[in-house]
Amino acid sequence: MSTPTTPVVRTERIGSALLITLDRPEARNAVNAAVATGLAAALDELEAGPELRAGVLTGEGGTFSAGMDLKAALRGESPEVEGRGFGGLTEAEPAKPLIAAVEGYAMGGGFELALACDLIVAAEDARFGLPEVKRGLIAAGGGVIRLPKRIPHHLAMELLLTGDPVDGRRAGELGLANRVTGTGQAVAEALRLAERLAENAPLALAAVKRVVRAADGAPDADAFAFQRGEMKTLMASADVREGMTAFAERRPARWTGR
């Protein structure tokens, strides 16, 4: 059953996943103020639902997102949400896994929304690009910062300095996409991947994300110290006891998130 968040962002609960759809196909799902606040609200819904284990972000009409809505920006609209960055996502830190399901164009800010997700599923004919340098700008919604961490330095620099796009197949070859699908199949594959994640302990999934963030650029000693704190919390949880018991009894674990 679909649960409207705003007129331009739809959410639908499918199993243990929340499907979040940018719904401005007439504008190629470009991000204006309404999309940014709607996406932020959808992420809040994901975080608040104890039965929801992962989110899938996609776009309506065969396009992921063309990035910032320039016409709206000229009217003075901001595509950012305070404390959460562009689209209400690029500087947010959702605890639950988020998967981008990319069909069609993911350009500029649209690419940056995908980079802000934990995993990317791309249709083979999807198009990823950061063309900001062609307009005298830089990809300031996380593209310049994140892309060199996702793929080899010189390949990232080529995309950032030329502004030229790559298709979904090439994104897979670069290691940018976790899965590459046929046209129109990205959402279905992303939902399957979300269900695979849901087999694992939710507290552990959230802890993985926190440790990865904390370890980014930190000295090993600091990263291990942070990780010890996370492990102490996990070891005191009911889910760890359930995971060990389920393994000993050779049955699927029944996670409670506690």
Salt bridges, closest charged atoms under 4 A:
ASP23 OD2 - ARG10 NE 2.97
GLU26 OE2 - ARG24 NE 3.96
ASP44 OD1 - ARG84 NH2 2.76
GLU45 OE2 - ARG13 NE 3.30
GLU51 OE2 - ARG13 NH1 2.12
GLU60 OE1 - ARG10 NH2 2.41
ASP69 OD2 - ARG24 NH1 2.81
GLU77 OE2 - ARG75 NH2 3.42
ASP118 OD2 - LYS209 NZ 2.81
GLU124 OE1 - ARG169 NH2 2.57
ASP164 OD1 - LYS134 NZ 3.24
GLU173 OE1 - ARG170 NH1 3.29
GLU189 OE2 - ARG179 NE 3.55
GLU189 OE1 - ARG192 NH2 2.80
GLU199 OE1 - ARG196 NH1 3.09
ASP216 OD2 - LYS149 NZ 2.79
GLU230 OE1 - ARG210 NH2 2.87
GLU242 OE2 - ARG251 NH1 2.69
GLU249 OE1 - ARG251 NE 2.71
